[in-house]
């Protein structure tokens, strides 16, 4: 089994927000978009690790694979 960094396997959490006004809906939407982008970065990171194992060498993965928070 390939060695996948733990931070790529950690679920992306979306903060719970209380919705009282329309602005709050926008904040919730922004939270979910940010979480989706982070989850997709982690998926790309896992794919890079798996492709590196499959090819028998290390791959240079491009793009950030970290939590921007």
Secondary structure, DSSP 8 states (H G I E B T S, - for coil): -----HHHHS----------SHHHHHHHHHHHHHHHHHHHHHHHHHHHHHHHHHHTS-----S--S---
